[in-house]
Amino acid sequence: MKFLVLIFVSISSFAQSRAMLNDPLDPRGEVEAVICSQNLQNFGTEREMAIRLGGITKEFYESKLDSLATRLARCDLIGIQELLGSTDESAKNGALLLAERLRVKTGRVYDFVLSAPAETRVGLFYAKDRGEILSSLPYKNIELPKLVPERRPEVFHRAPLEVQMTIHGKGESLSRNIVLIIYHFKSKAGGRSDPTGLQYEVARMEAAEALRRIIQGRFRESLASAENPLILLGDRNSDFDSASARILEGRVRLEEFMNDAPCRLSKHGVPLCQGGVDRPQILFSVISSDPEARGIGGTYSYKGKKSFIDDILLPGAALPLTWEKFDRSLNYSSGIVSEPEGASDHSLVWVGLNW
């Protein structure tokens, strides 16, 4: 049994369950860091949440804050989405409230870095005893490629955030630099207004194409080696078999859906391509590809249907760092956590990193 048992037991058993990640027979030693991704479902200061949700009680706010901190307390690093903040100060104040509650829950000091201003923001929380930030870069004002050239230029709906940091090694392990990219693509909300009839899947495809191009341009060494691993965290707002997911993984390109190109979209946004189109995959999910996590059925439920819209992806070269057993591939030290329910309508996804 691995860390996934946290879904079914009380939070008080977290320390015991996390200890199970550390196999005494594993030559890698202790897990270096548990890395998580969590959509906060419109969390911010009480004032920001009241504006967004149309009024809330203090009891509701306190319960939301406490549930989030309880869920996130299992993590060393947390890529977050849907942090509210109409101003930089307001966004920071909301993040400070969550960081302080995490300190109360864990006895650890958490710091954070946030993306550029947007309707909602992404960011990274990190336990200061596990590592330190080297640099951060929001991908703002970047023009996205277009599926239909005649359309007006667009930028990321919410700017992804790149964070480079050093993770302190445990035991005899050396410290290592890693790159985290946190993203949040456009949701299906208001999809009836989408003239394509695809609930904004085209917008997600364009964002996925842009993000993959950035990754391939900036991080060629991290794609080819596990020395400085690249980790992509976020809310894709589309399932693992969607066109945007396949574009982000590198299996297809946006251009292969243009005009008389070999791919088209089904009415559900799934790519339908002629034979021989698939390209070498560059990013791999450790959530939807993990047997135990796959058995849960998804990270988000809409009208009774679950889907894997929250994900963690790594290049193939770095996947051995996430194996549950050092000599066993395709079974990752990863999982999905949905308790407490009051934290968010999205599940938390996590992966253990070990070298």
LUMDORO-861144 format. One record per residue (C-alpha): chain; x negated, y negated, z. Coordinates in steps of 0.05 Angstrom, whole numbers. Layout:
> A X Y Z
...
END
This chain:
> A 0 0 0
> A -27 -68 -18
> A -11 -141 -5
> A 56 -133 -40
> A 86 -106 24
> A 93 -178 46
> A 157 -182 6
> A 190 -132 52
> A 162 -146 120
> A 160 -206 166
> A 110 -261 157
> A 78 -242 223
> A 48 -181 190
> A 11 -222 138
> A -57 -218 172
> A -52 -142 175
> A -29 -136 103
> A -83 -183 78
> A -135 -140 113
> A -114 -83 67
> A -144 -122 9
> A -213 -109 40
> A -230 -36 25
> A -291 -15 67
> A -313 31 10
> A -311 -24 -42
> A -383 -47 -58
> A -357 -117 -73
> A -343 -128 1
> A -289 -176 25
> A -242 -210 -23
> A -271 -280 -36
> A -205 -316 -44
> A -130 -305 -52
> A -107 -351 -107
> A -33 -367 -114
> A 15 -405 -158
> A 81 -434 -133
> A 135 -477 -162
> A 157 -519 -102
> A 228 -530 -130
> A 230 -606 -123
> A 191 -616 -60
> A 165 -683 -36
> A 178 -733 20
> A 248 -732 49
> A 264 -796 12
> A 240 -769 -56
> A 280 -705 -47
> A 342 -744 -28
> A 336 -786 -91
> A 325 -724 -134
> A 378 -680 -103
> A 430 -732 -87
> A 424 -732 -12
> A 398 -680 38
> A 401 -670 113
> A 341 -672 158
> A 356 -599 176
> A 352 -579 103
> A 287 -616 93
> A 254 -586 154
> A 276 -516 134
> A 249 -526 64
> A 182 -552 89
> A 175 -496 140
> A 194 -441 90
> A 145 -466 39
> A 88 -469 89
> A 105 -400 114
> A 102 -372 44
> A 39 -409 24
> A 2 -392 88
> A -23 -328 56
> A -64 -365 3
> A -134 -396 1
> A -120 -435 -64
> A -51 -455 -89
> A -33 -483 -157
> A 32 -520 -146
> A 86 -546 -193
> A 145 -593 -182
> A 116 -639 -130
> A 159 -703 -129
> A 129 -772 -127
> A 153 -834 -163
> A 87 -867 -142
> A 18 -840 -127
> A 27 -859 -54
> A 94 -823 -49
> A 67 -760 -83
> A 7 -760 -36
> A 51 -769 25
> A 93 -708 5
> A 30 -667 -5
> A 2 -690 62
> A 65 -665 97
> A 57 -597 66
> A -18 -594 81
> A -5 -612 154
> A 48 -558 161
> A 0 -508 130
> A -52 -529 182
> A -1 -516 238
> A 17 -448 209
> A -54 -424 195
> A -103 -464 238
> A -139 -481 173
> A -149 -549 141
> A -121 -556 71
> A -137 -611 22
> A -107 -623 -47
> A -116 -657 -114
> A -57 -679 -157
> A -44 -691 -231
> A -27 -755 -266
> A 41 -789 -253
> A 100 -753 -284
> A 173 -734 -270
> A 143 -680 -226
> A 70 -664 -215
> A 24 -605 -213
> A -34 -599 -165
> A -81 -555 -126
> A -81 -543 -51
> A -143 -509 -23
> A -167 -486 45
> A -231 -526 59
> A -265 -467 91
> A -262 -428 25
> A -291 -479 -23
> A -300 -550 -47
> A -279 -590 -108
> A -332 -608 -159
> A -287 -646 -207
> A -216 -653 -230
> A -187 -676 -297
> A -113 -686 -316
> A -98 -672 -389
> A -58 -735 -399
> A -42 -773 -463
> A -64 -715 -506
> A -25 -711 -571
> A 5 -642 -581
> A 3 -605 -647
> A 71 -603 -683
> A 109 -545 -711
> A 145 -594 -757
> A 95 -646 -782
> A 150 -698 -794
> A 169 -701 -721
> A 143 -758 -678
> A 80 -744 -637
> A 89 -716 -567
> A 44 -709 -506
> A 47 -658 -449
> A 114 -664 -414
> A 74 -657 -349
> A -1 -665 -354
> A -38 -600 -337
> A -94 -607 -285
> A -164 -578 -292
> A -202 -567 -226
> A -273 -543 -222
> A -295 -519 -154
> A -344 -477 -115
> A -318 -416 -77
> A -360 -396 -18
> A -380 -323 -20
> A -363 -278 38
> A -412 -231 71
> A -471 -220 24
> A -434 -249 -36
> A -462 -311 -68
> A -420 -373 -79
> A -392 -382 -148
> A -362 -438 -189
> A -293 -427 -218
> A -246 -466 -263
> A -172 -471 -248
> A -121 -500 -296
> A -51 -513 -268
> A 5 -525 -318
> A 81 -532 -320
> A 115 -528 -388
> A 183 -558 -405
> A 242 -520 -375
> A 305 -495 -410
> A 347 -545 -370
> A 392 -585 -417
> A 377 -535 -472
> A 444 -547 -505
> A 415 -614 -528
> A 357 -580 -564
> A 372 -587 -639
> A 333 -523 -653
> A 381 -482 -610
> A 321 -450 -575
> A 325 -484 -507
> A 261 -523 -520
> A 219 -462 -537
> A 188 -502 -594
> A 164 -555 -544
> A 134 -500 -501
> A 100 -469 -562
> A 68 -536 -579
> A 44 -546 -507
> A 16 -474 -506
> A -21 -486 -571
> A -51 -551 -545
> A -72 -519 -478
> A -103 -459 -511
> A -143 -503 -559
> A -169 -543 -499
> A -190 -480 -463
> A -225 -451 -524
> A -260 -517 -537
> A -282 -532 -466
> A -294 -463 -435
> A -326 -417 -485
> A -375 -390 -434
> A -320 -376 -383
> A -280 -339 -436
> A -339 -294 -451
> A -367 -282 -381
> A -345 -271 -309
> A -400 -315 -281
> A -356 -377 -276
> A -286 -348 -282
> A -229 -387 -312
> A -160 -380 -280
> A -96 -407 -310
> A -39 -418 -261
> A 30 -443 -273
> A 103 -442 -292
> A 110 -427 -366
> A 187 -431 -364
> A 189 -375 -415
> A 184 -299 -406
> A 121 -258 -419
> A 145 -237 -489
> A 162 -307 -514
> A 127 -343 -571
> A 97 -394 -523
> A 69 -338 -479
> A 38 -304 -540
> A 8 -370 -564
> A -22 -385 -496
> A -53 -315 -494
> A -83 -326 -563
> A -46 -271 -599
> A -14 -318 -649
> A -23 -391 -670
> A 29 -446 -678
> A 11 -451 -752
> A 36 -380 -762
> A 107 -404 -751
> A 105 -461 -802
> A 143 -460 -867
> A 130 -393 -903
> A 80 -368 -851
> A 85 -295 -829
> A 122 -307 -762
> A 191 -331 -744
> A 229 -338 -679
> A 287 -296 -656
> A 346 -332 -625
> A 316 -317 -557
> A 248 -348 -574
> A 212 -282 -585
> A 161 -281 -642
> A 178 -236 -701
> A 115 -228 -743
> A 94 -188 -803
> A 43 -133 -792
> A -30 -151 -783
> A -17 -221 -755
> A -39 -209 -683
> A -105 -241 -664
> A -152 -219 -608
> A -121 -237 -541
> A -163 -286 -500
> A -121 -292 -436
> A -88 -235 -397
> A -34 -236 -344
> A -50 -203 -278
> A 23 -209 -258
> A 67 -181 -313
> A 13 -130 -330
> A 5 -103 -259
> A 46 -39 -247
> A 72 -59 -178
> A 88 -131 -197
> A 120 -109 -263
> A 166 -63 -223
> A 196 -124 -187
> A 224 -148 -253
> A 205 -221 -253
> A 190 -285 -214
> A 254 -323 -229
> A 326 -303 -236
> A 377 -340 -279
> A 448 -315 -286
> A 427 -248 -258
> A 369 -238 -307
> A 298 -238 -281
> A 238 -262 -322
> A 164 -273 -312
> A 160 -348 -321
> A 108 -358 -265
> A 41 -328 -283
> A -34 -323 -270
> A -79 -309 -330
> A -153 -296 -337
> A -200 -280 -395
> A -215 -207 -407
> A -287 -214 -382
> A -262 -237 -314
> A -208 -184 -303
> A -254 -137 -264
> A -258 -191 -210
> A -184 -179 -198
> A -181 -103 -198
> A -150 -72 -137
> A -205 -20 -137
> A -274 -37 -164
> A -273 23 -211
> A -201 20 -234
> A -174 -26 -288
> A -102 -44 -305
> A -83 -44 -231
> A -95 -113 -205
> A -100 -140 -134
> A -40 -183 -148
> A 33 -190 -131
> A 98 -228 -124
> A 126 -256 -59
> A 197 -281 -52
> A 205 -292 23
> A 226 -335 57
> A 282 -348 7
> A 290 -420 28
> A 220 -438 2
> A 237 -440 -72
> A 280 -409 -126
> A 214 -387 -158
> A 173 -330 -128
> A 100 -341 -109
> A 50 -303 -151
> A -19 -286 -125
> A -84 -252 -143
> A -145 -232 -102
> A -213 -252 -131
> A -272 -209 -113
> A -344 -205 -138
END
